[in-house]
Amino acid sequence: MTNYFLLVYNKKHEFLINKYGNKNQINLGSNYFIISCVLTLSIVFLMIIFPEIFNLKNIN
């Protein structure tokens, strides 16, 4: 229902098609996936190297 009011109501979808119809970004999904994986792995790697920064100190 929300998508209807955002796109279809008052013919807003026609404006978006006219504005962005010819612009295709083929690698957008793969770029998002690669950036997300690199960011997640770098945070995990930093947590292993510097546990003090993330308050992962050993209690004992």
WOQUI-V422645 format. One record per residue. N is the residue number from 1. RES is the residue in three letters. PSI is psi in whole degrees, 0 to 359 (999 if undefined). D_CENTER is the distance of its C-alpha to the mean C-alpha in whole Angstrom. Layout:
[[N & RES & PSI & D_CENTER] [N & RES & PSI & D_CENTER]]
This chain:
[[1 & MET & 320 & 24] [2 & THR & 322 & 21] [3 & ASN & 328 & 20] [4 & TYR & 313 & 23] [5 & PHE & 332 & 24] [6 & LEU & 326 & 21] [7 & LEU & 311 & 21] [8 & VAL & 324 & 25] [9 & TYR & 132 & 27] [10 & ASN & 24 & 29] [11 & LYS & 41 & 28] [12 & LYS & 334 & 24] [13 & HIS & 328 & 23] [14 & GLU & 322 & 26] [15 & PHE & 317 & 25] [16 & LEU & 322 & 21] [17 & ILE & 318 & 23] [18 & ASN & 325 & 25] [19 & LYS & 317 & 23] [20 & TYR & 15 & 20] [21 & GLY & 324 & 22] [22 & ASN & 358 & 23] [23 & LYS & 108 & 20] [24 & ASN & 126 & 18] [25 & GLN & 99 & 15] [26 & ILE & 318 & 16] [27 & ASN & 16 & 14] [28 & LEU & 315 & 10] [29 & GLY & 318 & 9] [30 & SER & 323 & 11] [31 & ASN & 317 & 10] [32 & TYR & 317 & 6] [33 & PHE & 315 & 8] [34 & ILE & 315 & 10] [35 & ILE & 320 & 9] [36 & SER & 317 & 7] [37 & CYS & 316 & 11] [38 & VAL & 318 & 12] [39 & LEU & 316 & 11] [40 & THR & 314 & 12] [41 & LEU & 325 & 15] [42 & SER & 323 & 16] [43 & ILE & 317 & 16] [44 & VAL & 318 & 18] [45 & PHE & 318 & 20] [46 & LEU & 326 & 21] [47 & MET & 327 & 22] [48 & ILE & 318 & 24] [49 & ILE & 316 & 26] [50 & PHE & 75 & 26] [51 & PRO & 339 & 26] [52 & GLU & 326 & 28] [53 & ILE & 324 & 25] [54 & PHE & 14 & 23] [55 & ASN & 45 & 27] [56 & LEU & 35 & 27] [57 & LYS & 153 & 31] [58 & ASN & 133 & 33] [59 & ILE & 325 & 35] [60 & ASN & 999 & 39]]
